[in-house]
């Protein structure tokens, strides 16, 4: 299903879907959903039962309002150095951060629905977890 939130009828369809939804998982740039009346605060007021899970490429800091592409996040996080070198990083074969973010968000949301706990907002860095998996005991900064 594809919904164009710029169209009133598609926004109405989204609201009908949200009436019976447990989770709203999104990855829009900051402010985009607010422009359409679908921001976190608006959704919480209208659907208090709804878990809103927002996947963002960058959290608070100098890049927080920039859109993020998976490849850029792989390079900036050091994930690409795992398949290449520091001098010549190579992106992993898939859009790993996008896939992991979706999986972690779905798992976390499922757990949240089960526990009936309502988080403020889903904000995690899945690339950190994967980057550290092959080197147990080695922190994210790469120094032991």
Rosetta blueprint (number, residue, H / E / L):
1 X L
2 X L
3 X L
4 X L
5 X L
6 X L
7 X L
8 X H
9 X H
10 X H
11 X H
12 X H
13 X H
14 X H
15 X H
16 X H
17 X H
18 X H
19 X H
20 X L
21 X L
22 X L
23 X E
24 X E
25 X E
26 X E
27 X L
28 X L
29 X L
30 X L
31 X L
32 X H
33 X H
34 X H
35 X H
36 X L
37 X L
38 X L
39 X L
40 X H
41 X H
42 X H
43 X H
44 X H
45 X H
46 X H
47 X L
48 X L
49 X L
50 X L
51 X E
52 X E
53 X E
54 X E
55 X L
56 X L
57 X L
58 X L
59 X L
60 X L
61 X L
62 X L
63 X L
64 X L
65 X L
66 X L
67 X L
68 X L
69 X L
70 X H
71 X H
72 X H
73 X H
74 X H
75 X H
76 X H
77 X H
78 X L
79 X H
80 X H
81 X H
82 X H
83 X L
84 X L
85 X L
86 X L
87 X L
88 X L
89 X L
90 X L
91 X L
92 X L
93 X L
94 X L
95 X L
96 X H
97 X H
98 X H
99 X H
100 X H
101 X H
102 X H
103 X H
104 X H
105 X H
106 X H
107 X H
108 X H
109 X H
110 X H
111 X H
112 X H
113 X H
114 X H
115 X H
116 X L
117 X L
118 X L
119 X L
120 X L
121 X L
122 X L
123 X L
124 X L
125 X L
126 X H
127 X H
128 X H
129 X H
130 X H
131 X H
132 X H
133 X H
134 X L
135 X L
136 X L
137 X L
138 X L
139 X L
140 X L
141 X L
142 X L
143 X L
144 X L
